[in-house]
Amino acid sequence: MSRVGGATIVAAFLINGACAEKKNYTLEAEGMDKDRQQIIEHIHGIFQAFLRQDREALRRTHTRDWIGFQGPSEKIERGIEDYMVNAEKSLRSLQGTGYELLDTEVQFFGDIALVFYVARYDFRNREGREGSMGLRSIDIYRREDGHWNQSGSHITPIRPGGGWGEGSSTSPDDGGAVGRWRTGDEQAMAGELTSEQRRELLSVRESVWRAWFTNDESALRALVPAEAIAMDPGVAAWADRAEILRRSTAFASGGKLLRLEFPETRMQVFGNVVILYTTFLFETERDGRRTVMRGRGTEVFVHRGGTWLNSGWHLEPETEDERP
């Protein structure tokens, strides 16, 4: 074989290999597009089931071990029966007349997908009056036997008013961007955490909160990854990591954390992804006045590089009391 001929064969081999790699990448991207489409259609199906008041369809579109918060929830809801109790309250009080998904963001972690969305829901109440409400939600989807189903959710009406340093219109890029992360320890955990893993995770969770209140930027950058998305109490705009840091700075410029508690926390474990459903209480001080906020939240943690990272959250205020 001549050197020229050998070089040609090697070049052809490299080109074919590059094409194969590109083809695999394209196939993976196409697969993610199909998964995303299936999940978005599933969300449409849930909204349409509410419009039809189709209770059986609502059961089918949620797993038996569903966990989360709904509009009428007063506690962490566990299981499809809890979900249906609150769905029934909504069905009886409001007749849906229409809806629109206004913004969506989907992130994939293997067979788990996180969906952030904002929607408008049109309705007619018991007195026959028509109205609309804004909704925001973080949904957890699980793929089983090739099909996606909702295994958790935190949905709430959008409440007007500022809070937590609101004042910027910064939000993640629109258009339903899709992200994917694969790590070597993706299957390190399955179903349950050990007591040590649980303590470590809850310790990191508290560290993120305290770092936010004290504007510890280095800790926030270490524990909140670049792809993070946050829905904060009383703030309409979503926050990416830059906005999370900005809001932290705005709070710490004149505010001080006095107390932080998490009365109840429940976990869903999906490989290296853990969803925390929690109630929270914190007391802050600004200009000599103290404020106590109570609420509920859904937090997303990913185990990556040997540590837990807080990649997203949805926090909803329930009560806010001021005291001199």
Helices and strands as residue ranges (DSSP letters): H 3-52, H 55-60, E 62-69, E 77-78, H 80-93, E 94-109, E 112-125, E 130-144, E 147-157, E 178-180, H 195-214, H 217-223, E 229-231, H 241-252, E 255-270, E 273-286, E 289-304, E 307-323
